[in-house]
Amino acid sequence: MTDNTPLPFDLPSVRRKKLTVDFDGGNQSSDAGLLLLRQVERQLGVCRRLAEAMPDRRDQDRVRHEMFEMVMERVAAIACGHKDAIDLDRLRHDPLMKLAVGRCPDSGAALASQSTISRLENASSKTEAARLSVALLDQFGTTVKPGRLEILDIDDTFCTAHGGQQLAFWNAHHDERGFASMHIYHVASGTPVATILRPARTPKGTEVRTVIKHVTKRLRQHWPHTRMVWRGDSHYGRVEAMEWAENDGADYIFGLPGNTALDAQVAETADNLRFHHAKSSHTKLRTYASFTYQAGSWDRPRKVVARLECSLQPDAGETTSTGMRQEVDMRYVVTSLKGTAQHLYENVYCQRGQMENLIKLHKAQLASDRMSCHSATANQVRLALHTAAFWLMHGVRAAIPKTDPLATAEFATIRERLIKIGARVIEHIARIRVQLPTSCPERALFRAVALGLMPSGP
């Protein structure tokens, strides 16, 4: 009398065969990829590391949900595409979500609800939220094996604020209030190093220096013999950051805003480029230059690389094909690295465009821009949880064989092909059986990834 399972119902027949639908398929989940995420967590331990860094002021005699269970539940839900904590009111009964956090699918108690997870996100102080960022730094430092020289990309991305959130700032370029979260990624591995919530304004030199200093010093505890190179656009080419890097054994390559003094340094090179472009049949012609330059606020001259590109542009007010004029576009980079101007600009600086793809994975495909808490500290905690989800998805992708097209796929594609798979879960006395569809298109790859994430030890 207490069973509220909906009654069977009929749909239009198929080839004269009656079509009946019921809800007697057993305990099922639509996220079979939670098994893969569980394997990645067992390998990396990123959720456990965050759980150990988060405060737990609860009466331990009344605790129903361990800290790791709540963190793993929230992070795994984000990786599966469930953006908001309110989704956990449904997922707390999901059999594979229970398995992911270490509970049995049938006999295990339900997981934490939305209200419990929301309290978790709002429980940390500013200092405790900073510890989560340090924990993610340690996660990166202990997971990635460094070489003699490693490049770190730093950039920020705009996230719209909805309501009266702390730290939200008006941005004239986007014509909205929001945040400009700072992201740092490791170039060689594509893994996140740090994500920092900040107002939607251009970072000051002291702010850039503080971030670079603390991240570098923390990573040196794990990478004592590695020289680190910081790479960013002109927002991060601040004299305070360059001075600190030069005085503390780090390198940098930053964009540099153009000015009349820099243009005068390459005036002769620009004239030669115009001459050769006029004589050639190429639409565009490039050249590079390298020189030392000292701005008024600098205490020493620094190496500047210039990229000059000459092309034909429509003249103002002209609409005919002959109304064209030569125009030279000049871009500048300041760096402490050695090498030719062309190599430093094309092969080092311009490669930072890959970071935009990594930010897209973090922001758009893992929904890290959904910072809807009022407290800035709570939103920083959310950023840490979304970064942990990035680690789990990155771990799944890293386990895919290099010959498979999904080895370089975006997280949204991996989620669609490997995570969002239906599965039936059966719990016996001594065994838990997970049955995936016989017609699963990626069954061979799913098996290969799951076995590849198994521990290599006995």
PEQUI-V833584 format. One record per backbone hydrogen bond with DSSP energy under -0.5 kcal/mol. CO is the residue of the C=O (numbers start at 1). NH is the residue of the N-H. If there is no record, write none. Layout:
co: {CO CO}
nh: {NH NH}
This chain:
co: {2 9 11 14 16 17 18 19 21 26 27 29 31 32 33 33 34 35 36 37 38 39 40 41 45 46 47 48 49 50 58 59 60 66 67 68 69 70 71 72 73 74 75 76 77 78 81 84 85 86 87 87 88 90 91 92 94 95 96 97 98 98 99 104 113 114 115 116 117 118 120 125 126 127 128 129 130 131 132 133 134 135 136 137 138 139 140 144 148 150 151 152 153 155 157 159 161 163 165 169 170 171 171 176 177 178 178 179 181 182 183 184 184 185 185 186 191 194 196 198 199 204 205 206 207 208 209 210 211 212 213 214 215 216 217 218 219 219 223 226 227 228 229 230 231 232 233 234 236 238 239 240 241 242 243 244 245 251 252 252 253 254 256 259 260 261 262 264 266 267 268 269 270 271 272 273 274 275 276 283 285 287 289 291 293 295 302 303 304 305 306 306 307 308 309 310 311 313 315 320 322 323 325 327 327 328 329 331 332 333 334 335 340 341 342 342 343 343 344 345 349 350 351 352 353 353 354 354 355 356 357 358 359 360 360 362 363 367 369 370 374 375 376 377 378 379 380 381 382 383 384 385 386 387 388 389 390 391 392 393 394 395 396 396 397 401 404 405 406 410 411 412 413 414 414 415 415 419 419 421 422 423 424 426 426 431 433 433 434 435 437 440 442 443 444 445 446 447 448 449 451}
nh: {4 21 19 17 18 14 20 11 9 28 425 423 34 35 36 37 38 39 40 41 42 43 44 45 49 50 51 52 53 54 60 62 63 70 71 72 73 74 75 76 77 78 79 80 82 81 83 87 88 89 90 91 92 93 94 111 98 99 100 101 102 103 102 108 117 118 119 120 121 122 123 129 130 131 132 133 134 135 136 137 138 139 140 141 142 143 144 146 227 229 187 231 185 183 181 179 163 165 168 178 172 175 176 171 161 169 200 159 157 196 155 193 194 153 187 190 186 184 182 180 201 208 209 210 211 212 213 214 215 216 217 218 219 220 221 221 222 223 226 228 150 251 152 253 154 255 236 237 238 242 243 244 245 246 247 248 250 230 336 337 232 334 332 263 264 265 266 267 270 271 272 273 274 275 276 277 278 279 280 312 310 308 306 304 302 298 293 335 291 333 289 308 331 287 329 285 327 325 318 323 324 315 313 311 329 330 309 307 256 305 254 303 344 345 346 347 347 348 349 350 352 353 354 355 356 357 357 358 359 360 361 362 363 364 365 368 369 370 371 372 166 379 380 381 382 383 384 385 386 387 388 389 390 391 392 393 394 395 396 397 398 399 399 400 400 404 407 408 409 414 415 416 417 418 419 419 420 33 421 32 437 29 435 428 433 428 426 435 436 424 440 443 446 447 448 449 450 451 452 453 454}
